[in-house]
Amino acid sequence: MRARRAVLPEGERPATLVIEEGMIVRIDPLDAHYTAHDPGHAIDAGDLVVLPGLVDPHVHANEPGRTEWEGLETATRAAAAGGITTIVDMPLNSLPPTTSVEALRLKQEAARDMVSVDVAFWGGAVPDNADDLALLAAAGVCGFKAFTIDSGVPEFPPLSRDQLAGALATCATLGSTLIVHAEAEGPISAAPAPAGRSYESWLASRPQAAEVEAIEMLVELMKAVSGARVHVVHLSAADALPVVAQAQADGLALSAETCPHYLALAAEDIEDGATLCKCAPPIRDDGNRERLWQGLIDGTISLIASDHSPSPPEGKALESGDFAEAWGGISSLGLGLPIVWTEASRRGLFVTDLARWMAAEPAKLAGLAAHKGALAVGMDADFCLFDDAAQWTIEPLLLETRHKITPYAGRTVKGRVRSTWLGGIRVYEDGKFEGAPRGRLLSREKT
């Protein structure tokens, strides 16, 4: 692969990627001379940016059990169309949830031979499965997801403070990361309940204080557990950034992600009844959004993940527009790269930032960084060709997700994935998929 604009770990530069048996075996100068037996120069990316295949560590594919919500087949097609070559599937909202090895095997069996990109799995930490965590870790899950508040589905209850402490201690012993939906019940119980079509009422029902309080609790628990690693998922409250930054300065292994919808959308622009924008934590105001961008820039927030949480259209209460009734989740898998690049480029940021936030750091979080997340010798030859100047309008009917609904419908964005390559083989190009699904099922790499 000849690339005038290859995004390598050390930065963007011209290079030729030499690929053998699905791996990058050399990175040569762009003008390197080759013999007829060395095909590493056969494809020219032209003026397109060659980005490492993105890694999305926060995808709810909902298979098995709620496959009608999405499913791994459609989820991984959407991922491939968006330049994502690896997803990590969340332990909910499938039935059963991935809280035992038996449930993990059911999910792996459902996924086999149908996924268009590589797939790894998170395990779940719930009140009654403490004895399953070590077994799940041995079976290869990337770490464990827990909630500090109602998850929205009864089969995946939250952990109490004491249960979180126990799960954190177990994860530290196993060398695993505990990833946490961090909202505290107290501030939410004290807030007014959401009412009808008013987005403002939904926003007021999930105050920033809920995230701040939950993260403060996690920091306290981490201080008591040697080797504790905690990752806060879908951070929306910029008020929590000083808490995260201080914990990091104190040497705690606390990290955080945010999502494209928190970086691109703002509460002021969400119309009443626009339930496609409902998620928890909620999309907050423009000033909050800018502070989240600053958190990314200064490294307090380490990565961007989709939190793709789809449902059938009826689950979003589209007719009534009632925020109290609608399922709380944003459907956006495959759109993250142009959504984020549109906003990042406006702020003077670079494609190298995209590679860090959406490939390298997610791979590191999931324990997959030995082979994923970067264009480097010895890594899987996963990459996408990205037209960073293209402008286009998102049309829901063209999406690969099962249900063609998204809050980004009609939005004009900058940047388009032209092709996606998995293990050196092109799997997607300009709206078309090539060959049978060739994604693999991954386990966390031993460190």
Secondary structure, 3 states (H helix, E strand, C coil): CEEEEEEECCEEEEEEEEEECCEEEEEECCCCCCCCCCHHHCCECCCCEEEECEEEEEECCCCCCCCCCCCHHHHHHHHHHCCEEEEEECCCCCCCCCCCHHHHHHHHHHHCCCCCCEEEECEECCCCCHHHHHHHHHCCCCCEEEECCCCCCCCCCCCCHHHHHHHHHHHHHHCCCEEEECCCHHHHHHCCCCCCCCHHHHHHHCCHHHHHHHHHHHHHHHHCCCCCEEEECCCCCHHHHHHHHHHHHCCCEEEEEECHHHHHCCHHHCCCCCHHHCCCCCCCCHHHHHHHHHHHHHCCCCEECCCECCCCHHHHCCCCCCCCCCCCCECCCCCHHHHHHHHHHHCCCCHHHHHHHHHHHHHHHCCCCCCCCCCCCCCECCEEEEEEEEEEECCHHHCCCCCCCCCCCCCEEEEEEEEEEECCEEEEECCEECCCCCCCECCCCCC
